[in-house]
């Protein structure tokens, strides 16, 4: 894989993470606007959940890059998507967070102990 391809993939991943951050920021701002006269929680909840979901999925994909920051190939990405983002748990933030923490723990922290 040439450097341009790697940089392009990192650029797209960076865009996804920045979008996630913007969604989370917008959700927090909307949550801050809730008052006695405005008790609509749908928009802030949707923005926050969508932002956190995109962030967690981006981090899971990033975890599957090797030590040289080579992204997985299409076959591997397909496997990761099926394994991690099946319809049963693709939108469950708790399960996505647990998968990320477990992956990092077993692949990085536990190896150092």
N, C-alpha and C positions, 0 to 999 in steps of 0.2 A: 504494500500500500504506500503510495507516495505521500509526501508531506502535505501537498495541496488537498488531497482527499481527507487526510486526518484533520487538517485545520478546518475544512468545510464541515466535517461531522461535529467537531467540537464547537464550531460556530453555531450550528443548528441546536446543539444541546444547550449551549449558553443562552440562545434565544428562548428555548423552552423554559429554562430555569428563571430567566428574567420575567417571562410572562407569568410564571407561577408566583413570583414575588409580587408583581403588580396586582394579580388577582387577590392575593392574601392582603395586601395593603388596602385595596378597595373594599374588601370585606370588613376589615377592621374599622375603616372610616365609616362605612354604612352602619356597622354595629354601634359605633359611637354616637350616631345620630338618632338612635332609638330613644324615644321619650314616652311619657304618658299618653301624649296625643298621637304618637307614631309608634305603633307596636308591631310593625311588619318585620318579621325575622327572616322571611323567605330569601330575599336578595342577599343579605349578608351571609347567611348560612350557605347558600349556593356558591357564592364567590369564594368563601373560605374553603369549603370542601373541594371545589374544583381546583383551587390553587394548591392545596396540600396534596391532593391526588397526583397532579401533574409533577409536583416537586418530588414526591416519593418515587414515582415511576422513573423519573429522570435519574435519580440517585441510584436506583436499582440497576438501571442500564449502565450507568457509569461504573458501578461496582464490578460489572462483568467485563470491563476492559482489562487487558492483561497489564503486566508491569511496565510495558513499553507504551501504554496508552493506545494500543490497537483495539479498535472496536470489534465486537463479535461480527462474524459474517452473517448474511441473510438467514442461513439455516439456523444458526445459533440464536439470532434474534427471534426467529419464529418459535423456537423451543422455549426461550425465556418468556415470551408473551403468553404462550399456552400454559406454561408452568406457573407463572406469577400472576397473570392478568386474566385468568379464566372468568367467565361470567359469575361464578360463585363468589369470587373474592376480588374482582377487578375494581370495585368501587368501595370496598370496605377499608377505610383508612386505618383502622386498628390492625387489621391483618397485614396491610402493606407495610406499616411501621414495624410490626413484629418481624416480618420477613427481612426488612432492611437491617434491623438491629441484630437478628440472628445471624445473617450473612456476615456482617462486619465482625461480630463476636467470634464466630467459629473460624473465619478465614484470616483474621488479623490479630485480635486480642488473645485468643486462646493459644495461638501458635507461639506467642511471645512468652507465655507463662511456663 
